[in-house]
Amino acid sequence: MTTEHLTRADPLPDVLGGIDLTDHDNFADGVPYELLARLRAEAPVLFHPHGSSREDGFWVLTRHADIEAAAADPAFSAQGGGGREGGGTHLEDLPDGMLTGVLLFMMDDPRHELIKRVLHPFVTGRAIAGLEPALRARTEELVDAAVAAGRAEVVTAIAEPLALQAIASLLGVPPEDWPRLLDWVRAALGFTDRRTGRATDGSRAVFDAMREYFRRFVLAKHADPREDLGSVIAIGEVPDGEPLSEVERDTHAAVLFVSGYEQPRNTIAAAIRAFAEHPDQWALLKADRSLLAGAVEEVLRWAPANPYNRRTATRDVVVRGQHIRAGDKVTFWWPSANRDPEVFAAPDVFDIRRAPNPHMAFGSGTHACSGDEFGRLQLRLVLTALLDRVAEITPDGPVAHAPNNKHTVLLDAPVRLVPTVQESQRGSLR
């Protein structure tokens, strides 16, 4: 059967083993790594049927080399094209002008690159160095509390409050508003309920409240700009390009907050749990802190925050003999690329000494995440605080994930923390 005749009424290709990648419930236990390994080996460029017509289906790319090449090829658009009415980076088509063509993640060069240049200085270098002392102090406060308790559900105890403060500080959100924002992002991810992955009246209300908050936030920054990311969103100008519209400014403020919170939240929690499940790697890092930078990279490879990003083919393309037509949806599966045995030796082994480590946790190509430096900083701060205080980390119950195929959302990641001798002695003197 050719891909031209596949519809959702047809059975899924046998290689999927009955696992529909559009069904969020198939991600309730995290990324389906076994399936991705099978696709890499047997069908690295696969057409996945969905909906009532071929146009609703999508291509699945799972090998590192194919994803790297496609991510660098302007034939694959983050905005849309090829005759398709909608586009964007999700499986579901978004109409042009809603987020596509408006949001940095969902627009193409040259405008994408022009806006990225405006924002880049405010998410890297001196901008984040200035935040590091306060974030280090907050990290140490959170880890101290967790160590004193002897156990922690690290999503809520460490990852959420730290990630919230980090992105709120970068944007310049007033500290008095942080608790309200934390309540919102704990309840919802975008417009879906965080725990169920489904849109509800409550989650939609949270989404609307957040959008309204950031609309007012941009107005306030426009009236009283500071040296922060929120102000450059509010008043920054695009050289040699169309000025940012009011919709673009409001949307960037809200979505950069959500994405800047979500990715570190999940990766920080995954990092702590990874060391709990691999005590030999924790002991190795404790014995040699020169391995810290490599440990950060291995965490990113091991637990990337996004299962996939979608593109749209703007012209006919052939990948590994498969004819991808103009207008087809094409998905890049980052966790699969990160465990490709053609690139990584023993890819299913968590190894902080791995080098080189060309993972794709921050994407690849022109749309590689500009916040990678900030994400690495947060991981380094957390691991350093734990190294200073914790002798052993062990699991304290199962990990729970939200059913979500777009974000790897940890809900519960409980661990036990055994303090160092020095930390125990310090605690007894309090």
Rosetta blueprint (number, residue, H / E / L):
1 M L
2 T L
3 T H
4 E H
5 H H
6 L L
7 T L
8 R L
9 A L
10 D L
11 P L
12 L L
13 P L
14 D H
15 V H
16 L H
17 G L
18 G L
19 I L
20 D L
21 L L
22 T L
23 D L
24 H H
25 D H
26 N H
27 F H
28 A L
29 D L
30 G L
31 V L
32 P L
33 Y H
34 E H
35 L H
36 L H
37 A H
38 R H
39 L H
40 R H
41 A H
42 E H
43 A L
44 P L
45 V E
46 L E
47 F E
48 H E
49 P L
50 H L
51 G L
52 S L
53 S L
54 R H
55 E H
56 D H
57 G L
58 F E
59 W E
60 V E
61 L E
62 T L
63 R L
64 H H
65 A H
66 D H
67 I H
68 E H
69 A H
70 A H
71 A H
72 A L
73 D L
74 P L
75 A L
76 F E
77 S E
78 A L
79 Q L
80 G L
81 G L
82 G L
83 G L
84 R L
85 E L
86 G E
87 G E
88 G L
89 T L
90 H L
91 L L
92 E L
93 D L
94 L E
95 P E
96 D E
97 G L
98 M L
99 L L
100 T E
101 G L
102 V L
103 L L
104 L H
105 F H
106 M H
107 M L
108 D L
109 D L
110 P L
111 R H
112 H H
113 E H
114 L H
115 I H
116 K H
117 R H
118 V H
119 L H
120 H H
121 P H
122 F H
123 V L
124 T L
125 G H
126 R H
127 A H
128 I H
129 A H
130 G L
131 L L
132 E H
133 P H
134 A H
135 L H
136 R H
137 A H
138 R H
139 T H
140 E H
141 E H
142 L H
143 V H
144 D H
145 A H
146 A H
147 V H
148 A H
149 A H
150 G L
151 R E
152 A E
153 E E
154 V H
155 V H
156 T H
157 A H
158 I H
159 A H
160 E H
161 P H
162 L H
163 A H
164 L H
165 Q H
166 A H
167 I H
168 A H
169 S H
170 L H
171 L H
172 G L
173 V L
174 P L
175 P H
176 E H
177 D H
178 W H
179 P H
180 R H
181 L H
182 L H
183 D H
184 W H
185 V H
186 R H
187 A H
188 A E
189 L E
190 G L
191 F L
192 T E
193 D E
194 R L
195 R L
196 T L
197 G L
198 R L
199 A L
200 T L
201 D H
202 G H
203 S H
204 R H
205 A H
206 V H
207 F H
208 D H
209 A H
210 M H
211 R H
212 E H
213 Y H
214 F H
215 R H
216 R H
217 F H
218 V H
219 L H
220 A H
221 K H
222 H H
223 A H
224 D L
225 P L
226 R L
227 E L
228 D L
229 L H
230 G H
231 S H
232 V H
233 I H
234 A H
235 I H
236 G L
237 E L
238 V L
239 P L
240 D L
241 G L
242 E L
243 P L
244 L L
245 S L
246 E H
247 V H
248 E H
249 R H
250 D H
251 T H
252 H H
253 A H
254 A H
255 V H
256 L H
257 F H
258 V H
259 S H
260 G H
261 Y H
262 E H
263 Q H
264 P H
265 R H
266 N H
267 T H
268 I H
269 A H
270 A H
271 A H
272 I H
273 R H
274 A H
275 F H
276 A H
277 E H
278 H L
279 P H
280 D H
281 Q H
282 W H
283 A H
284 L H
285 L H
286 K H
287 A H
288 D L
289 R H
290 S H
291 L H
292 L H
293 A H
294 G H
295 A H
296 V H
297 E H
298 E H
299 V H
300 L H
301 R H
302 W H
303 A L
304 P L
305 A L
306 N L
307 P L
308 Y E
309 N E
310 R E
311 R E
312 T E
313 A E
314 T L
315 R L
316 D L
317 V E
318 V E
319 V E
320 R L
321 G L
322 Q E
323 H E
324 I E
325 R L
326 A L
327 G L
328 D L
329 K E
330 V E
331 T E
332 F E
333 W E
334 W H
335 P H
336 S H
337 A H
338 N L
339 R L
340 D L
341 P L
342 E L
343 V L
344 F L
345 A L
346 A L
347 P L
348 D L
349 V L
350 F L
351 D L
352 I L
353 R L
354 R L
355 A L
356 P L
357 N L
358 P L
359 H L
360 M L
361 A L
362 F L
363 G L
364 S L
365 G H
366 T H
367 H H
368 A L
369 C L
370 S L
371 G L
372 D H
373 E H
374 F H
375 G H
376 R H
377 L H
378 Q H
379 L H
380 R H
381 L H
382 V H
383 L H
384 T H
385 A H
386 L H
387 L H
388 D H
389 R H
390 V E
391 A E
392 E E
393 I E
394 T E
395 P E
396 D L
397 G L
398 P L
399 V L
400 A E
401 H E
402 A L
403 P L
404 N L
405 N L
406 K L
407 H L
408 T L
409 V L
410 L E
411 L E
412 D E
413 A L
414 P E
415 V E
416 R E
417 L E
418 V E
419 P E
420 T L
421 V H
422 Q H
423 E H
424 S H
425 Q H
426 R H
427 G H
428 S H
429 L L
430 R L
